[in-house]
Amino acid sequence: MIPSTEPRGAGAVLTVDPAAVAANWATLCARHPGGAVAGVVKADAYGLGAALIAPRLHAAGCRHFFVAQLEEALAIRDLLPGAMLAVLNGLLPGTAADYAARDIAPVLGSLGEVDAWARQARRAGRRLPALLHVDTGMARLGLDARELDALAADHARLDGIALRYAMTHLVSAEQADDPMNAAQLARFADACARLPPAPRSLANSSGIFLGAAYGSDLARPGAALYGINPVPGQPNPMRDTVRLEARVLQVREIGPGETVGYNATWRAARPSRIGTVGLGYADGLLRSLSNRGAAFFDGRPVPLVGRVSMDMTTFDVTEYPAIGPGSWLEIIGPHCPPDRLAEAAGTNGYEILTSLGRRYARVAAGA
Ligand SMILES: *Cc1c(COP(=O)(O)O)cnc(C)c1O
């Protein structure tokens, strides 16, 4: 398949479809009727490009956005007028003034952060928005049980803070039968009952599909927006949002017994044609795909053979006489969505998308 726009000289083209992301957001809204649905656009919108995706979601009506880091928020703040923009990783010491100046809401994940934000509000002489993260099982960020006890006994520590949401994060939402889900739901309800009344934010992508009990005032999907299947093992309700195509640089013929690539991990059993493509692990084609993955040509699989190199990858094109220098192979696309590539690589679709390289020609579908 030839990319709709073919930048001259580009060895690989990543086509991102912001309209498909917006359609996925609308699907998630329909699945979460009891509350709003945010857009999680951390890690450059999971590799798709936050500056492209966030405004498109905003235009679709999305009014809540999450990133991981302050720098990510600063980069897109002006693109999202009137919207809540929150930073999941919370307040690093010394950053409160930067948050306040740009109307960015920290997700407060410890009492120290709560106190720092309340101090900032006193300095500013106005209430400042924040979310409060309660840990119910992840043990990364968020108030632990002891901190929750302390805050429950002293709500005044939140004075000056406009508490937009109390939130927690599910550990195993994509495994619907994991008892951890219900346990976290119960812990979160208990925590919220002991805090000042505030709207609640619970589900990530997969959490939205756990049923009405996991609904909240604000769901926080990321992966599903970008087409990753939130219900593994069932048909994917989301639309694909990226296509990655790469060009064959050379095709060479090798004889039986000859080997391909670093460490000679693949040996031809017959006279073979090897197509070398100009992308490798530096572009996010994970090295663990060595001798495992496949590209697609005319909808048929072309086996990846040998080790993935930094800038090149080799494919056995023996069965494809039509493949020659300049041919396009589908690396990610309708025949090989990120989840499928992830399975071959021994990872998840999240890592495939967030690994997508920076040196592709990037094209917005329909642009
Ligand atoms: C990344 C993240 C999300 C989004 O999770 P997905 O599984 O990608 O939907 C939601 N909440 C928090 C706290 C996160 O870190």
The ligand as a Tripos MOL2 file, in Angstrom:
@<TRIPOS>MOLECULE
LIG
   15    15     1     0     0
SMALL
NO_CHARGES

@<TRIPOS>ATOM
      1 C1         -1.6640    6.5320   31.7190 C.3       1 LIG1
      2 C2         -2.7700    6.7350   32.7060 C.ar      1 LIG1
      3 C3         -4.1050    6.6610   32.3000 C.ar      1 LIG1
      4 C4         -4.5080    6.1830   30.9240 C.3       1 LIG1
      5 O1         -4.4220    4.7790   30.9260 O.3       1 LIG1
      6 P1         -4.8030    3.9070   29.6240 P.3       1 LIG1
      7 O2         -4.6580    2.5050   30.0960 O.co2     1 LIG1
      8 O3         -3.8220    4.2560   28.5820 O.co2     1 LIG1
      9 O4         -6.1850    4.2660   29.2570 O.co2     1 LIG1
     10 C5         -5.0830    6.9900   33.2220 C.ar      1 LIG1
     11 N1         -4.7590    7.3320   34.4950 N.ar      1 LIG1
     12 C6         -3.4820    7.3720   34.9240 C.ar      1 LIG1
     13 C7         -3.2040    7.7350   36.3320 C.3       1 LIG1
     14 C8         -2.4430    7.0630   34.0490 C.ar      1 LIG1
     15 O5         -1.1810    7.0760   34.4820 O.3       1 LIG1
@<TRIPOS>BOND
     1     1     2 1
     2     2     3 ar
     3     2    14 ar
     4     3     4 1
     5     3    10 ar
     6     4     5 1
     7     5     6 1
     8     6     7 2
     9     6     8 1
    10     6     9 1
    11    10    11 ar
    12    11    12 ar
    13    12    13 1
    14    12    14 ar
    15    14    15 1
@<TRIPOS>SUBSTRUCTURE
     1 LIG1         1 GROUP 0 **** ****
